[in-house]
């Protein structure tokens, strides 16, 4: 006899998947922001400034301390609704991750004030895009950690 997999995953597996997704989201957001800074600095003065490895480590550690609780607060309700709706595909995980990234970026815009996004211009839109891309990558990682690569 073959056992049918549980329809709902355990809480520990969800928490682990969302925590790893948050760390991956921080790394992707760091890479996205750094790439944007390199493009801007190369266009302005013709050379790209390098960041020391200590900065990368500090950014990832400090960002993860903030991102993991935020990801759990936003990700658990989204995961609950996805399970209830029967969404188990990678495509839906990417969509829900992008939605989570959009929620986080909108939260930051509301904290900074909507006028900051207007004042920032394209830089503000880059920030929103960076969070959405980081959320999509995090959603994909959470799906792989929770469900396995074969699904």
C-alpha positions in Angstrom: 0.0 0.0 0.0 1.1 3.5 -0.7 0.4 6.2 1.8 -1.3 9.3 0.6 0.6 12.4 1.6 -1.0 14.7 4.2 -3.1 17.4 2.6 -1.8 19.9 5.2 1.8 20.2 6.2 3.0 20.3 9.8 3.5 23.6 11.5 7.2 22.9 12.0 7.7 22.3 8.3 5.9 25.5 7.4 7.9 27.6 9.9 11.2 26.1 8.6 10.2 26.7 5.0 9.1 30.3 5.7 12.2 31.1 7.8 14.5 29.8 5.0 12.4 31.8 2.5 12.9 35.0 4.5 16.7 34.5 4.5 16.7 33.8 0.8 14.5 36.9 0.3 17.1 39.0 2.2 19.9 37.7 0.0 18.0 38.3 -3.2 17.0 41.8 -2.1 20.6 42.6 -1.2 21.8 41.4 -4.6 19.0 43.4 -6.4 19.9 46.5 -4.4 23.6 46.1 -5.0 23.1 45.5 -8.7 21.0 48.7 -8.9 23.7 50.6 -7.0 26.4 49.3 -9.4 24.4 50.3 -12.4 23.9 53.8 -11.0 27.5 54.3 -9.9 28.9 53.0 -13.1 26.7 55.3 -15.1 27.7 58.3 -13.0 31.4 57.9 -12.6 32.4 55.0 -14.8 33.5 52.7 -12.0 31.5 50.4 -9.7 32.2 50.5 -6.0 32.7 47.1 -4.3 31.2 46.3 -0.9 33.3 44.5 1.7 32.3 41.0 2.7 31.7 42.1 6.3 28.9 44.4 5.0 27.3 41.5 3.1 27.4 39.4 6.3 26.0 42.1 8.5 23.2 42.9 6.0 22.2 39.3 5.7 22.3 38.7 9.5 20.5 42.0 10.5 18.0 41.7 7.6 17.2 38.1 8.6 16.4 39.2 12.1 13.8 41.5 10.7 12.7 39.4 7.7 12.0 36.1 9.5 9.2 37.4 11.8 7.7 39.5 9.0 7.7 36.6 6.7 6.1 34.4 9.3 3.4 37.0 10.0 2.6 37.5 6.4 3.4 33.9 5.1 1.4 31.9 7.6 -2.0 33.3 6.7 -1.2 33.1 3.0 -0.2 29.5 3.4 -3.4 28.8 5.3 -5.5 30.2 2.5 -3.4 28.4 -0.1 -3.9 25.0 1.7 -7.6 25.6 2.0 -7.9 26.5 -1.7 -5.9 23.4 -2.7 -3.0 25.4 -4.2 0.1 23.2 -4.2 1.9 24.2 -7.4 5.2 26.1 -7.9 3.3 28.6 -9.9 1.0 29.5 -7.0 4.0 29.6 -4.6 5.7 32.2 -6.8 2.4 34.2 -7.1 1.9 34.1 -3.3 5.6 35.0 -2.7 5.2 38.0 -5.0 2.1 39.0 -3.2 4.0 38.8 0.1 6.8 40.9 -1.3 4.3 43.5 -2.5 2.6 43.6 1.0 6.0 44.2 2.6 7.0 46.9 0.1 3.6 48.6 0.5 4.1 48.4 4.3 7.5 50.2 4.0 6.0 52.8 1.7 3.2 53.5 4.2 5.7 53.7 7.1 7.9 56.1 5.1 4.9 58.0 3.8 3.5 57.8 0.3 5.1 61.1 -0.6 8.5 59.4 -0.1 7.8 57.0 -3.0 6.8 59.9 -5.2 9.9 61.8 -4.2 12.1 58.8 -4.7 10.8 58.3 -8.3 12.3 55.4 -10.0 14.3 54.4 -6.9 11.1 53.8 -5.0 9.8 51.6 -7.8 13.0 49.7 -7.8 12.5 49.0 -4.1 9.0 47.7 -4.7 10.3 45.6 -7.6 13.1 44.3 -5.4 10.8 43.2 -2.7 8.4 41.5 -5.2 11.3 39.6 -6.8 12.7 38.6 -3.3 9.2 37.5 -2.4 8.9 35.4 -5.5 12.2 33.7 -4.8 11.2 33.2 -1.2 7.9 31.6 -2.2 9.7 29.2 -4.5 12.2 28.2 -1.8 9.4 27.8 0.7 7.6 25.5 -1.8 10.7 23.4 -2.4 11.5 23.1 1.3 7.9 22.2 2.2 6.8 20.0 -0.7 10.0 18.8 -2.3 11.5 19.5 -5.7 9.4 16.9 -7.6 6.1 18.8 -7.2 
